[in-house]
Amino acid sequence: MTLLSALMLFVSGFVAGSINAVAGGGTFITFGAMTLIGIPPISANATSSISQFPGYITSTLAYWTDIKRMWRGGLLLAFVSIVGALAGSLILLALDNPSFRAIVPWLLLGATALFAVGPWLKPKGEAHRERPLVGAVIQFITAVYGGFFGAGMGIMMLATLGLTETGDYHKLNALKNMLSIVVAAVAIIVFASGGVVTWLAAVIMVPAVALGGYFGVWSAKRVPQLAVRIFVIAVGLFLTVYYFF
């Protein structure tokens, strides 16, 4: 890896951490940077999951008081998340890079569209009624997607939890953060066991993501979220066109 490539990965990690703290969507940045310097898409996807993992932990700790009150109710969702993430990550490992590369533009297009409409998908107020079995099925599908390709998983999960769980936005966001740890942890174990992680890239990006997350909290009060969202959507569309052509 050249010094320029390492610098690009560090900057992308920092930007991703900052964006996640403000609006979400940092996976687009890290995945895109790795593919642009020549890392195969499967390895880029797996390594991006690892680089984002510390952010899931810190965001969950921020909701620790809420999670202590509701973790028992989330056990079923955590279990199906484990099964779904395992299925999704194993499906990814079953593909070769050319096959995954053919799917990537469609995944990016869908994730970008999901990110673009994210503000309208966020639950507002109380959900009508709790539907645990329906919620478990939907969470399983979301976890399969998250294990296979993590971009947009948080937005998707927050939207689906709002349809099947009771509680205000903060409770649902806390539950989403906790389940994201479960999905990401399973995917990381599978990817590491499958030997598809580019560890040098992960080592470069993890501290950069952490620093970016700290900076993002500061910048969240100064940078309009709309500007950040437009930037992330533009990156997603650029990567979509890049992989299509």
C-alpha positions in Angstrom: 0.0 0.0 0.0 1.4 3.4 -1.0 1.5 6.4 1.3 -1.1 8.1 -0.8 -3.5 5.2 -0.5 -3.0 5.1 3.3 -3.7 8.8 3.5 -6.8 8.4 1.4 -8.1 5.6 3.7 -7.3 7.7 6.8 -9.1 10.7 5.4 -12.1 8.6 4.3 -12.3 7.1 7.8 -12.2 10.5 9.4 -14.9 11.8 7.0 -17.0 8.7 7.5 -16.9 9.0 11.3 -17.8 12.7 11.1 -20.7 12.0 8.7 -22.0 9.2 10.9 -22.1 11.5 13.9 -24.1 14.1 11.9 -26.4 12.2 9.5 -25.2 8.6 9.0 -24.0 7.1 5.7 -20.3 6.9 6.5 -20.2 3.4 5.0 -20.5 4.9 1.5 -17.2 6.8 2.1 -15.1 4.0 3.5 -16.4 1.4 1.0 -15.8 3.8 -1.9 -12.3 4.8 -0.8 -11.2 1.1 -0.5 -12.6 0.1 -3.9 -11.0 3.2 -5.6 -7.5 2.2 -4.4 -8.0 -1.3 -5.8 -9.3 -3.4 -2.8 -11.7 -6.0 -4.1 -15.3 -5.2 -3.4 -15.9 -8.2 -1.0 -12.9 -7.3 1.0 -13.9 -3.6 1.0 -17.3 -4.4 2.2 -16.0 -6.7 5.0 -13.3 -4.2 6.1 -15.8 -1.3 6.1 -17.9 -3.3 8.6 -14.9 -3.5 10.9 -14.0 0.2 10.5 -17.6 1.2 11.5 -17.9 -1.1 14.5 -16.4 1.2 17.1 -19.1 3.8 16.2 -21.8 1.3 16.9 -20.4 0.7 20.3 -20.1 4.3 21.3 -23.5 5.2 20.0 -25.0 2.3 22.0 -23.2 3.4 25.2 -24.8 6.9 24.8 -28.2 5.1 25.2 -27.1 2.8 28.0 -29.7 4.0 30.5 -32.5 3.2 28.0 -31.0 -0.1 27.0 -30.9 -1.3 30.6 -34.6 -0.9 30.8 -35.5 -2.7 27.6 -32.8 -5.3 26.8 -35.0 -8.2 27.8 -37.6 -7.2 25.3 -34.9 -7.1 22.6 -33.7 -10.6 23.1 -35.9 -12.1 20.4 -34.8 -9.4 18.0 -31.1 -9.9 18.9 -31.5 -13.7 18.3 -33.0 -13.2 14.8 -30.4 -10.6 14.1 -27.6 -13.2 14.8 -29.3 -15.7 12.5 -29.9 -13.1 9.8 -26.5 -11.6 9.9 -24.9 -15.0 9.8 -27.0 -15.9 6.7 -26.2 -12.6 5.0 -22.4 -12.7 5.6 -22.2 -16.4 4.5 -24.1 -15.5 1.3 -21.5 -12.8 0.7 -18.6 -15.3 1.2 -20.2 -17.7 -1.2 -19.9 -15.2 -4.0 -16.7 -14.3 -6.0 -15.7 -10.7 -6.6 -17.0 -10.5 -10.2 -20.4 -11.7 -9.0 -20.5 -9.3 -6.1 -19.2 -6.5 -8.3 -22.2 -7.1 -10.6 -24.6 -6.7 -7.6 -22.9 -3.7 -5.9 -24.3 -0.9 -8.1 -27.9 -2.1 -7.5 -27.1 -2.3 -3.7 -25.6 1.1 -3.8 -28.5 2.6 -5.7 -31.0 1.1 -3.3 -29.0 2.2 -0.2 -28.6 5.7 -1.6 -32.3 6.0 -2.3 -33.0 4.7 1.2 -30.6 7.3 2.7 -32.2 10.0 0.6 -35.7 9.3 1.9 -34.4 8.5 5.4 -35.9 11.6 7.1 -39.4 10.7 6.0 -38.9 7.1 7.2 -37.9 8.0 10.7 -40.7 7.1 13.2 -42.4 10.0 14.9 -44.0 9.6 18.2 -45.4 6.3 19.5 -45.9 3.3 17.3 -49.5 2.1 17.1 -49.0 -1.3 18.8 -46.3 -3.8 19.3 -46.1 -6.8 16.9 -43.3 -9.0 18.1 -43.6 -11.9 15.6 -43.9 -9.5 12.6 -41.1 -7.5 14.1 -38.9 -10.6 14.3 -39.5 -11.6 10.7 -38.7 -8.0 9.4 -35.7 -7.7 11.7 -34.4 -11.1 10.3 -34.6 -9.7 6.7 -32.9 -6.4 7.8 -30.1 -8.4 9.5 -29.6 -10.5 6.3 -29.1 -7.3 4.4 -26.8 -5.9 7.1 -24.7 -9.0 7.1 -24.4 -9.0 3.3 -24.0 -5.2 2.7 -24.2 -2.8 5.6 -24.8 0.5 3.8 -28.2 1.9 4.8 -28.8 -0.7 7.4 -29.3 1.7 10.3 -31.9 3.8 8.4 -33.7 0.6 7.3 -33.7 -0.8 10.8 -35.0 2.4 12.4 -37.8 2.5 9.9 -38.9 -1.1 10.4 -38.6 -0.9 14.2 -41.0 2.0 14.1 -43.6 -0.2 12.4 -43.5 -3.0 14.9 -42.3 -1.7 18.2 -43.8 0.7 20.7 -41.8 3.7 22.1 -40.6 7.1 21.1 -37.8 7.9 18.7 -35.0 7.7 21.3 -36.1 4.2 22.5 -36.2 2.9 18.9 -32.8 4.5 18.1 -31.3 2.9 21.2 -32.7 -0.5 20.1 -31.4 0.0 16.6 -27.9 0.8 17.9 -27.8 -2.3 20.1 -29.0 -4.6 17.2 -26.4 -3.0 14.9 -23.7 -4.2 17.2 -25.1 -7.7 17.0 -25.3 -7.7 13.2 -21.9 -6.1 12.8 -20.2 -8.5 15.3 -21.5 -11.6 13.6 -20.5 -10.3 10.2 -17.0 -9.4 11.4 -16.5 -12.9 12.9 -17.6 -14.5 9.6 -15.5 -12.2 7.4 -12.4 -12.6 9.6 -12.8 -16.3 9.6 -13.2 -16.3 5.8 -10.0 -14.3 5.3 -11.6 -11.5 3.3 -10.6 -8.6 5.7 -7.9 -6.2 4.6 -6.5 -5.7 8.1 -4.0 -3.0 7.2 -6.8 -0.8 5.8 -8.8 -1.6 9.0 -6.0 -0.5 11.2 -5.6 2.8 9.4 -9.3 3.6 9.3 -10.5 2.5 12.8 -8.7 5.3 14.7 -9.6 7.8 11.9 -13.3 6.9 12.3 -13.1 7.4 16.0 -11.4 10.8 15.6 -14.0 11.7 13.0 -16.8 10.7 15.3 -15.5 13.1 18.0 -15.1 15.9 15.4 -18.6 15.1 14.1 -20.2 15.8 17.5 -18.5 19.2 17.4 -19.4 19.9 13.8 -23.0 18.7 14.1 -23.8 22.1 15.7 -22.2 24.0 12.9 -22.7 22.1 9.6 -26.3 21.9 8.3 -27.4 18.3 8.1 -28.9 18.9 4.7 -25.4 19.8 3.3 -24.0 16.6 4.8 -26.9 14.5 3.4 -26.4 16.0 -0.1 -22.7 15.1 0.1 -23.4 11.5 1.1 -26.1 11.1 -1.6 -23.7 12.5 -4.2 -21.0 10.0 -3.1 -23.5 7.2 -3.3 -24.6 8.2 -6.8 -21.0 8.6 -7.9 -20.2 5.1 -6.7 -23.3 3.7 -8.3 -22.4 5.1 -11.7 -18.8 4.0 -11.2 -19.8 0.4 -10.6 -22.4 0.4 -13.4 -19.9 1.6 -16.0 
